[in-house]
Amino acid sequence: MIGSVEELCRRCGDAIDGDTRRQMEETASKYRMAVPDYYFGLIDWEDPDCPIRRQCIPDSREIRDDVYTEDPLREGRFSGVPYLVHKYRDRAAFMASNACYMYCRHCTRKNTVINSRRPTEEEFENVLGYLRAHKEIKDVLVTGGDPFTLPVELLDHYLTEIRNIPSVETIRIGTRAIVVNPEAVTEELADMLKKHHPLWVFTQFNHPKEITPQSEAACARLLDRGIPLGNQSVLLRGINDQEQVMEDLLRGLIRIRVRPYYVYLCDKVKGTRHFATDYGTGVRLMEKMRYRVPGYAVPKFVIDADGENGGKVTIEASHILEETEDYLILSGLCEGEVTKYYKGRCSE
Ligand code: SF4
């Protein structure tokens, strides 16, 4: 694992000049860096815009962002108790870990969870108490940070205690280990997870280059134990906002049996502005995907709205182009075509 700019420069040799090194050091002193050897090995150093490199190597634009704020979603405001975010009525997120195998440069929690500490046992008891008292919470997301960085016994303990709460029906885990450090998804971990069904795992593939024999094998270790896998990408400028890249990503995901679930518009988190796209790019991109990949491979495009009463909102182009009393004009079979759908009778 590469945990410092010094180590990075030692490994890269001439690929990083003195100026760039100084800027990286300044950036890494504010935002943690860590890159697993596996993920580092996917970088193409000949390509200055390598999508792998951009997600893991500190970039001085992170510390020059003076537009975005540290916690735009104000997760702190929805804290039931420390380490538990209860924003939506029926679900809550437990921040089980503050550590990750890799500190993604676009991370939504780079100013918050990643800079905090892990919950103590007493704090976890408070989380359990809140979950027991709020029987409307049916689904618990165990997240962080990356819960797969925890010792297997500790994660097992967390899952066992949450599973013992009768009102909690489903548990989800959010992890990027599958993508950035697939060997961390061991047989032992997968066997432990299997005890806690119904359990879902959501991960974050952002680019087709991340779909490798190793990440595919990590997925298979979970899938073969009956754990459904979903993917939540972040739309990142210059990384996955082009049609061909997104198509390759979505096709690659269904090939390895991972359901593309969400594509998020990048949250307005301080230090990530250079990754931002506008929402129209996402809407147009997903509309293109509708014609290019099977329906089950088209994820929902989502904005996490940061205003009063805001939350996750799916946005997409409307396919009802016109409506009369008798019929609808709808988007057609192929891109650019339209079709007429009669409400009360068959078409001639
Ligand atoms: S693995 Fe997830 S929580 Fe950790 S840095 Fe990456 S995006 Fe953030």
Boltz pocket constraint, residues with backbone or C-beta under 6 A from the ligand:
constraints:
  - pocket:
      binder: B
      contacts: [[A, 99], [A, 100], [A, 101], [A, 102], [A, 103], [A, 104], [A, 106], [A, 107], [A, 108], [A, 109], [A, 110], [A, 144], [A, 145], [A, 146], [A, 175], [A, 176], [A, 177]]
      max_distance: 6.0
